[in-house]
Amino acid sequence: MASAVLPSGSQCAAAAAVAAAAAPPGLRLRLLLLLFSAAALIPTGDGQNLFTKDVTVIEGEVATISCQVNKSDDSVIQLLNPNRQTIYFRDFRPLKDSRFQLLNFSSSELKVSLTNVSISDEGRYFCQLYTDPPQESYTTITVLVPPRNLMIDIQKDTAVEGEEIEVNCTAMASKPATTIRWFKGNTELKGKSEVEEWSDMYTVTSQLMLKVHKEDDGVPVICQVEHPAVTGNLQTQRYLEVQYKPQVHIQMTYPLQGLTREGDALELTCEAIGKPQPVMVTWVRVDDEMPQHAVLSGPNLFINNLNKTDNGTYRCEASNIVGKAHSDYMLYVYDTTATTEPAVHGLTQLPNSAEELDSEDLSDSRAGEEGSIRAVDHAVIGGVVAVVVFAMLCLLIILGRYFARHKGLFSLTSSPRIK
């Protein structure tokens, strides 16, 4: 909003006097009388103050323009459009635009509404007050245009875990330019935006590079727009579809707890989950053949009448189009009289794919498990050896004392007699 002072009444009178002097003698007197009469009707404007306020409006809504006067003395108020065409002169509307409607007219205010505002209505509107000197003030109408269309596009409808995909979001034809924010679920991500301007309108495109994981399957990617013409959250979203290799888990269904002893039965169930779902689940025995009395039925492995030769690692393998994975179960069969819970027994989960499996980590894992089992046997063997060594030491001590006590007698009986 700004104010300007028009040429004063005295300046206008001086200009008119010059014009009258150049007029023919018969017309000169009439012009001078008319000039002095009009000057007497113009208010002095002392103490009056014309003011207005800038207006911001959303496209399609109503803008209200108010020309206000402090300490009014009934001076004439006029409203003009950006082309300086008169919209209202007092309470009369010369402009043939019915969208302008008079809301209030008095000596201190001229208030006008403009309905169905469009971008073409932007600009400066002028309020004029006919005083001496005349006053002028202007108000600026700013039109906000919300995005006309919000679109999100994913590079691939279905992605594979570990893959990086491109997601784009476009907010079209807004004013001013929109701000685009990205979310994956409740987590905010950072994208890269580009702005294109055309005919005072802005189109914003934001790009997001996203590396997906199996946990992202079914999670929404949200494009959210922030704009002064938008109340609340304007957003659109797409749900991620991520394919991932199987996750394998072995469940011991029998016995439910306790030791696996000779003569008992063992039943294992292999659970494999992946996307797409694995269609083939197989059992193998690592570094040995499957026992002849083992029964395989889909994901189930059943071994009846366990014995020591069944000891070993049993592996469940599953695969889909993404990759392969497996999980191991280490079986150790105890004597029928064993009552102590084993130090290591049962499941060893190895969910890595066959291609990516770290052989060193796997061997370390097996070595630790097998070493724990061997530790039990070594403890027993060590105890037996200790007992044998102690018994031999005791025997040597007894023999040493025996020979020491009978040494003199042996010498006496062995010496020849002298007569």
ABEGO torsion letter per residue (X at the ends): XBBBBBBBAAAAAAAAAAAAAABBAAAAAAAAAAAAAAAAABBAGBGBBBBBBBBBBBBGBBBBBBBBBBGBAGBBBBBBBAAGBBABBEABBABBBAABBBABBBAABBBBBBBGBBAAABEBBBBBBBBOBBBBBBBBBBBBBBBABBBBBBABABBBBGBBBBBBBBBBGBOBBBBBBBBBEABBBBBBBBBBBBGGBBBBBBBBBBBBBAAABGBBBBBBBBBAABBEBBBBBBBBBBBBBBBBBBBBAOBABEBBBBGBBBBBBBBBBBOBBBABBBBBBBGBBBBAABBBBEABBBBBGBBAAABEBBBBBBBBAAEBBBBBBBBBBBBAABABBBABBEBBBBABBAAABBAAAAAAAAAAAAAAAAAAAAAAAAAAAAAAAAAAAAAAAAAAAAAAAAAAAAAAAABBBBX
